[in-house]
Amino acid sequence: MTEPQSFYDPSKIRALFTKAMSEMYRKEVPLYQTLLDTVAEVNEITLKENPTIENEVLDLARIGEEKHGAIRLGCEIELFNMRRLFAVMGMKPVGYYDLSIADLPIHSTVFRPSSREELSKSPFRIFTSLLRQELLPEDLQDKAKLALSQREIFSSKCLTLIQLHEDQGGLYEKEALEFIDEAIETFRWHNQATITKEFYKELLNLNSLVADIIGFHGPHINHLTPRVLDIDLLYKKMQEQDIKMTPTVQGPPKRSIPILLRQTSFRALSEEIFFPNQDGSKTQGTHRARFGEIETRGAALTAKGMDLYNQLLGMTLSQATQEDDRYIETLENNFKAFPDELLELLKQDLIHFNFSLTDKTHQLSLEERKELQTRLTATLSKIQEDTSLAVKLVEDGFIKIIPITFEDFLPVSAAGIFKSNIVEGGYIKASDEIELSNQKDLESALGVSVLHYQDLYIEETKNSLKQCLEELKI
């Protein structure tokens, strides 16, 4: 009797999709291969020079495969169907990002796997922004809405397969492979603009990011970001190849215990495009939107840690702009107030940790193991309110700690990268009457609520303590 066929693993769909996306982007943007080669070189150097890095980076094995992409959508129905598309790959919307803080008329979420296990299988995230048409000048809103209503960014076959996934609860192998082929087309670069050159210029004078969102067939992949272990060395090596980089590395300063996310990029490329004319002819032009971003990731901060980070970053930005020669020095001086030693970070409850048993626990007697079990149980129950019990277990040598990697994004850094690559137009100041941070509207467009990444990190910490309890085997 033939075994019943099972659904294709969403993590395999995600891995194959990521590979296809990377190959497509490499062909579209040849400089991306230079970036990948330089990242591989820097990672190899870093691993050789720091052989103990395995004790510091929770997910080192996945570094070479890790990518995050970025896309920009124009209207609510596009975001709704994009959420459905990424659900096929086991990705959920995590976090709300308000980019109006940088006078950009977008807000965003990140589609990603929500568990460490799934991230380890295929570490792919996509930062997804939605145009906020209500933040555009009133005289452009109707024209923007009309232009966006006349495009369909998904193929009919892609939408059919998404619906099939929802009806069946999954896709079988043949369907999954067809889905990848159809889905990848959504993100392909098209050099044919869908609006006239005159309207494009209006949007460009406003903001090149807005022109990029409204002016084309769909949400071409904006950048596909690899992860590097030493972003400062990467930045230097890219400059040595005469590749024009953004002015600075975004995010926190370099530290012994890296935190959150540091990003930089090579400048947006100038690409040939063609505008449609009423007589059916085409007018040649150029467009600059796609750039090469690189990131390095550190520890996820607790809510308390994020408060301190935002305070120190705010202080820095009040003292120097990111284009200022004094910016890095000012940033480093202010962040001396943020502890940079593992046990102190745990004591002050500033970052999230993954806990595991040390070899010392294997030599414990049954009574000692029972006592440790009691201590671990108390630690688990109190971990959100009091880290002192965990600190004592570390000091006594029974558990070791590795920071949980920050899997998400920073609004100020994302805005900084975007703004460094906006080469035309200014920035949009929203009307005082419009509510700037509007998570409710984004969730309405998604059709679901976003997950809160702090909840995911807390759950991961608790799960690691539960795993310690299970391994005691009492």
ABEGO torsion letter per residue (X at the ends): XBBBBBBBBAAAAAAAAAAAAAAAAAAABAAAAAAAAAAAAAAAAAAAABAAAAAABAAAAAAAABBBBBBBBABAAAAAAAAAAAAAAGBBBBEBBBAAAAGBBBBBBBBBBABAAAAAABBBBBBBBBBBAAABBAAAAAAAAAAAAABBABBAAAAAAAAAAAAAGEBBAAAAAAAAAAAAAAABBBABBABBAAAAAAAAAABAAAAAAAABABBBBABBBBBBABAAAAAAAAAAAGBBBBABBBEBBBBABBBEBBBBBBBBBBBBBBBBBAAGBBBBBBBBABBBBBBBBBBBBBAAAAAAAAAAAAAAAAABBAABAAAAAAAAAAAAABBABAAAAAAAGABBBBBBBBAAAAABBAAAAAAAAAAAAAAAAAAAABAAAAAAAAAAGABBBBBBBBABBBAAAAAAAAAAABABEBBBBBBAABBABBAAAAAAAAGBBBBBAAAAAAAAAAAAAAAAAAAAGX
